[in-house]
Amino acid sequence: MKQLQALIFDVDGTLADTERDGHRVAFNKAFAEAGLDWDWSVARYGELLRVTGGKERIRQYLSEDHPEALEAPGIDARIRELHAAKTRHYVAMLQTGAIPLRPGVRRLLDEAEAEGLRLAIATTTTPENVTALLEATLGSDGPYRFEVISAGDVVPAKKPAPDIFTHALEAMNLPASACLALEDSDNGVRAARGAGLEVVVTTNDYTRQQDFDGALAVLDGFGEPDAPARVLAGPALPSPAVDVATLRAWHAGAQS
């Protein structure tokens, strides 16, 4: 039986609640800056989240709401430009401290490092977004706390394809059986399971009603000692918050 050696974190919705009041707002700022009348409401953005990747999300929106735009000359470059502008706005928001880590994340990272677990990231968001979030919330050394950051277009197929997790595993030279993925969405669960990983899910407002079939456990967050996490599916939580001991036990149970 493989012992737990590494945790692989998703970013958006897992490390921080970035989607509704972060990425969505940044997309709308990019659209307005470009003179477009597109505006993604909270509900509409929730629908678009079924597609992973920002450029892919713009393309999906156009296919559904403005199909004629996809026929315009240079649309691929236009989408890339809009996404780059969105990233610029998003990074600027992060630098104001507007998007904190989710409760329990910093504690769990500290515990994992203290106990010798290796840390990695596997996400469809761009590397610039990841670095900006980690620096804004964990300080200038934040990105270096993660041995591997697999992000954005480093692989051609995004979640729910398993490629981004496979990339992280290969970079760490670890088998999937020695790692645990931490995710927030059904697409993330499918991607992690496709790479052979066990998964623990912490839901958010956008993902709470999704189907997390195949996850080890589903919770409403990582929790803190004075603000307990709530188990939505899976084994009982032996303490108020998700800690390394609990993750080791859940991982070992799945391996047996």
Buried (B, 14 or more C-beta within 10 A) or exposed (E): EEEBBBBBBBBBBBBBBBBBEBBBBBBBBBBBEEEEEBEBEEEBBBBBBEBBBBBBBBBBBBEEEEEEBEEEEEBEEBBEEBBBBBBBBBBEBBEEEEBEBBBBBBBBBEBBEEEEBBBBBBBBBBBBBBBBBBBBBBEEEBBEBBBBBBBBEBBEEBBBBBBBBBBBBEBBEBEBBBBBBBBBBBBBBBBBBBBBBBBBBBBBEBBEEBEBEBBBBBBBBBBBEEEBBEBBEBEEBEEBBBBBEBBBBBBEEBEE
